Amino acid sequence: MELALITALRRLNRTIAMIVGLGLLGMAAFVVADIALRQVHASFGGSEELAGYAMALVSSWGMAYALLKFGHIRIDLVRSRTAGTVRTLFDIFSMVVMSAVVVMIAVKCWPVVERAIENGSRANTPLATPLAWVQIPWFAGWVWFAVMSCLVTLAAISLFVRGRGARTEPFIGAFAEQDMLK
């Protein structure tokens, strides 16, 4: 059951990453078109502001994808010198800590979004973008990362408790550079 959950989460995150990636490509095309227009003394205006919003969204939504693709940095100096159960416990500990931090970030993001909604806040720029339009999907990305991190952690703990801790390596392990070069 746990491994099926991880497979489903990987598939779902791949789809989300493709959608977010297409959005980022669209934003890059918009910026390039705006730069080209500036050469003939015209501009769409606000491309740098919109690109900043796009980066915030890509960052928050991309974190969950990076989690299951081993894209997060992890210092495994001690872990690399252990094996078996101790290594699995280090992996689970790192996931518990990551989950706690990400949940805390998601919780702390909500007051920012709530304030923007209540106040009808707008960006202090010529576009005067309603900040809630950007902050709600940004917040949703952090919530998704928190949910993902907790689900992965619970799957790893479940496997460990059931005596199948070695099965956690492919989704919560850390791979050193020298292992990847082999």
C-alpha positions as a Markdown table, in Angstrom:
| # | Residue | x | y | z |
|---|---|---|---|---|
| 1 | Met | 0.0 | 0.0 | 0.0 |
| 2 | Glu | 2.8 | 2.5 | 0.9 |
| 3 | Leu | 4.7 | 1.9 | -2.3 |
| 4 | Ala | 1.5 | 2.3 | -4.3 |
| 5 | Leu | 0.9 | 5.6 | -2.6 |
| 6 | Ile | 4.5 | 6.8 | -3.4 |
| 7 | Thr | 4.0 | 5.7 | -7.1 |
| 8 | Ala | 0.7 | 7.6 | -7.3 |
| 9 | Leu | 2.3 | 10.7 | -5.7 |
| 10 | Arg | 5.2 | 10.6 | -8.1 |
| 11 | Arg | 2.7 | 10.4 | -11.0 |
| 12 | Leu | 0.6 | 13.3 | -9.7 |
| 13 | Asn | 3.6 | 15.4 | -9.0 |
| 14 | Arg | 5.0 | 14.8 | -12.5 |
| 15 | Thr | 1.7 | 16.1 | -13.9 |
| 16 | Ile | 1.8 | 19.1 | -11.7 |
| 17 | Ala | 5.5 | 19.7 | -12.6 |
| 18 | Met | 4.5 | 19.6 | -16.3 |
| 19 | Ile | 1.7 | 22.2 | -15.8 |
| 20 | Val | 4.0 | 24.4 | -13.8 |
| 21 | Gly | 6.8 | 24.0 | -16.3 |
| 22 | Leu | 4.5 | 25.0 | -19.2 |
| 23 | Gly | 3.4 | 28.1 | -17.2 |
| 24 | Leu | 7.1 | 29.0 | -16.7 |
| 25 | Leu | 7.8 | 28.5 | -20.4 |
| 26 | Gly | 4.9 | 30.7 | -21.2 |
| 27 | Met | 6.2 | 33.4 | -18.8 |
| 28 | Ala | 9.7 | 33.1 | -20.4 |
| 29 | Ala | 8.1 | 33.7 | -23.8 |
| 30 | Phe | 6.2 | 36.7 | -22.5 |
| 31 | Val | 9.4 | 38.2 | -21.1 |
| 32 | Val | 11.3 | 37.6 | -24.3 |
| 33 | Ala | 8.5 | 39.2 | -26.3 |
| 34 | Asp | 8.5 | 42.2 | -23.9 |
| 35 | Ile | 12.3 | 42.5 | -24.3 |
| 36 | Ala | 11.9 | 42.3 | -28.1 |
| 37 | Leu | 9.2 | 45.0 | -28.0 |
| 38 | Arg | 11.5 | 47.3 | -26.0 |
| 39 | Gln | 13.9 | 47.3 | -29.0 |
| 40 | Val | 11.2 | 49.2 | -30.9 |
| 41 | His | 10.3 | 51.5 | -28.0 |
| 42 | Ala | 7.2 | 49.5 | -26.9 |
| 43 | Ser | 6.5 | 47.2 | -24.0 |
| 44 | Phe | 3.8 | 45.1 | -22.5 |
| 45 | Gly | 4.8 | 46.5 | -19.1 |
| 46 | Gly | 5.0 | 44.6 | -15.9 |
| 47 | Ser | 6.8 | 41.6 | -17.2 |
| 48 | Glu | 9.4 | 41.7 | -14.4 |
| 49 | Glu | 6.6 | 41.8 | -11.8 |
| 50 | Leu | 4.7 | 38.9 | -13.4 |
| 51 | Ala | 8.0 | 36.9 | -13.7 |
| 52 | Gly | 8.6 | 37.4 | -10.0 |
| 53 | Tyr | 5.1 | 36.0 | -9.3 |
| 54 | Ala | 5.8 | 33.1 | -11.6 |
| 55 | Met | 9.0 | 32.3 | -9.8 |
| 56 | Ala | 7.2 | 32.3 | -6.4 |
| 57 | Leu | 4.5 | 29.9 | -7.8 |
| 58 | Val | 7.1 | 27.6 | -9.5 |
| 59 | Ser | 9.1 | 27.4 | -6.3 |
| 60 | Ser | 6.2 | 26.5 | -4.0 |
| 61 | Trp | 4.7 | 23.9 | -6.4 |
| 62 | Gly | 8.1 | 22.5 | -7.4 |
| 63 | Met | 9.1 | 21.6 | -3.9 |
| 64 | Ala | 6.9 | 18.5 | -3.8 |
| 65 | Tyr | 8.2 | 17.3 | -7.1 |
| 66 | Ala | 11.8 | 17.8 | -5.9 |
| 67 | Leu | 11.0 | 15.8 | -2.8 |
| 68 | Leu | 10.4 | 12.5 | -4.6 |
| 69 | Lys | 13.2 | 13.2 | -7.2 |
| 70 | Phe | 15.9 | 13.7 | -4.5 |
| 71 | Gly | 16.2 | 17.3 | -5.5 |
| 72 | His | 16.5 | 18.6 | -2.0 |
| 73 | Ile | 19.9 | 19.0 | -0.5 |
| 74 | Arg | 20.7 | 16.8 | 2.4 |
| 75 | Ile | 24.0 | 16.4 | 4.2 |
| 76 | Asp | 24.5 | 12.7 | 4.8 |
| 77 | Leu | 28.0 | 12.6 | 6.4 |
| 78 | Val | 26.9 | 10.4 | 9.3 |
| 79 | Arg | 24.2 | 8.5 | 7.4 |
| 80 | Ser | 26.7 | 7.4 | 4.7 |
| 81 | Arg | 28.7 | 5.7 | 7.4 |
| 82 | Thr | 25.8 | 3.6 | 8.6 |
| 83 | Ala | 23.8 | 0.8 | 7.2 |
| 84 | Gly | 20.5 | -1.0 | 7.6 |
| 85 | Thr | 18.2 | 0.0 | 10.4 |
| 86 | Val | 20.3 | 2.9 | 11.6 |
| 87 | Arg | 20.4 | 4.4 | 8.0 |
| 88 | Thr | 16.6 | 4.0 | 7.7 |
| 89 | Leu | 16.2 | 5.7 | 11.1 |
| 90 | Phe | 18.3 | 8.7 | 9.9 |
| 91 | Asp | 16.2 | 8.9 | 6.7 |
| 92 | Ile | 13.0 | 8.8 | 8.7 |
| 93 | Phe | 14.3 | 11.4 | 11.1 |
| 94 | Ser | 15.3 | 13.7 | 8.2 |
| 95 | Met | 11.8 | 13.3 | 6.8 |
| 96 | Val | 10.1 | 14.1 | 10.1 |
| 97 | Val | 12.2 | 17.2 | 10.5 |
| 98 | Met | 11.5 | 18.3 | 6.9 |
| 99 | Ser | 7.8 | 17.7 | 7.3 |
| 100 | Ala | 7.7 | 19.7 | 10.5 |
| 101 | Val | 9.5 | 22.6 | 8.9 |
| 102 | Val | 7.3 | 22.5 | 5.8 |
| 103 | Val | 4.1 | 22.3 | 7.8 |
| 104 | Met | 5.2 | 25.3 | 9.9 |
| 105 | Ile | 6.0 | 27.3 | 6.7 |
| 106 | Ala | 2.5 | 26.5 | 5.3 |
| 107 | Val | 0.9 | 27.5 | 8.5 |
| 108 | Lys | 2.8 | 30.7 | 8.6 |
| 109 | Cys | 1.9 | 31.5 | 5.0 |
| 110 | Trp | -1.8 | 31.6 | 5.7 |
| 111 | Pro | -1.8 | 34.9 | 7.7 |
| 112 | Val | -0.1 | 36.6 | 4.8 |
| 113 | Val | -2.8 | 35.3 | 2.4 |
| 114 | Glu | -5.6 | 36.1 | 4.8 |
| 115 | Arg | -4.4 | 39.7 | 5.3 |
| 116 | Ala | -4.2 | 40.2 | 1.6 |
| 117 | Ile | -7.8 | 38.9 | 1.1 |
| 118 | Glu | -9.2 | 40.9 | 4.1 |
| 119 | Asn | -7.5 | 44.2 | 3.1 |
| 120 | Gly | -7.9 | 43.7 | -0.7 |
| 121 | Ser | -4.2 | 44.3 | -0.9 |
| 122 | Arg | -2.7 | 45.2 | -4.3 |
| 123 | Ala | 0.9 | 45.3 | -5.4 |
| 124 | Asn | 2.5 | 48.7 | -5.2 |
| 125 | Thr | 3.3 | 48.7 | -8.9 |
| 126 | Pro | 1.8 | 50.1 | -12.1 |
| 127 | Leu | -0.1 | 46.8 | -12.6 |
| 128 | Ala | -1.6 | 47.0 | -9.0 |
| 129 | Thr | -2.1 | 43.2 | -9.1 |
| 130 | Pro | -4.4 | 42.0 | -6.4 |
| 131 | Leu | -2.0 | 40.1 | -4.2 |
| 132 | Ala | -4.5 | 37.4 | -3.3 |
| 133 | Trp | -4.5 | 36.2 | -6.9 |
| 134 | Val | -0.8 | 35.3 | -6.5 |
| 135 | Gln | -0.7 | 34.4 | -2.8 |
| 136 | Ile | -3.5 | 31.9 | -2.9 |
| 137 | Pro | -1.8 | 29.6 | -5.5 |
| 138 | Trp | 1.5 | 30.2 | -3.8 |
| 139 | Phe | 0.0 | 29.1 | -0.4 |
| 140 | Ala | -1.6 | 26.1 | -2.1 |
| 141 | Gly | 1.8 | 25.0 | -3.4 |
| 142 | Trp | 3.2 | 25.2 | 0.2 |
| 143 | Val | 0.2 | 23.2 | 1.5 |
| 144 | Trp | 0.7 | 20.6 | -1.2 |
| 145 | Phe | 4.3 | 20.3 | -0.3 |
| 146 | Ala | 3.4 | 19.9 | 3.4 |
| 147 | Val | 0.8 | 17.2 | 2.6 |
| 148 | Met | 3.3 | 15.4 | 0.3 |
| 149 | Ser | 6.0 | 15.5 | 2.9 |
| 150 | Cys | 3.7 | 14.2 | 5.6 |
| 151 | Leu | 2.4 | 11.4 | 3.4 |
| 152 | Val | 5.9 | 10.3 | 2.4 |
| 153 | Thr | 7.0 | 10.4 | 6.0 |
| 154 | Leu | 4.0 | 8.3 | 7.2 |
| 155 | Ala | 4.6 | 5.8 | 4.4 |
| 156 | Ala | 8.2 | 5.4 | 5.5 |
| 157 | Ile | 7.3 | 5.0 | 9.1 |
| 158 | Ser | 4.6 | 2.4 | 8.2 |
| 159 | Leu | 7.1 | 0.4 | 6.2 |
| 160 | Phe | 9.7 | 0.6 | 9.0 |
| 161 | Val | 7.2 | -0.4 | 11.7 |
| 162 | Arg | 6.1 | -3.4 | 9.6 |
| 163 | Gly | 9.8 | -4.5 | 9.3 |
| 164 | Arg | 10.3 | -3.4 | 5.7 |
| 165 | Gly | 12.5 | -0.4 | 6.4 |
| 166 | Ala | 14.9 | -1.3 | 3.5 |
| 167 | Arg | 12.0 | -0.5 | 1.1 |
| 168 | Thr | 12.1 | 3.2 | 2.1 |
| 169 | Glu | 15.5 | 3.8 | 0.5 |
| 170 | Pro | 14.1 | 4.5 | -3.0 |
| 171 | Phe | 11.9 | 7.3 | -1.8 |
| 172 | Ile | 13.4 | 8.8 | 1.3 |
| 173 | Gly | 17.1 | 7.8 | 1.0 |
| 174 | Ala | 19.9 | 10.2 | 0.1 |
| 175 | Phe | 22.3 | 9.3 | -2.6 |
| 176 | Ala | 25.8 | 10.5 | -2.5 |
| 177 | Glu | 27.5 | 11.8 | -5.6 |
| 178 | Gln | 29.9 | 8.9 | -5.7 |
| 179 | Asp | 26.9 | 6.5 | -5.7 |
| 180 | Met | 25.3 | 8.3 | -8.6 |
| 181 | Leu | 28.5 | 8.1 | -10.7 |
| 182 | Lys | 28.7 | 4.3 | -10.6 |
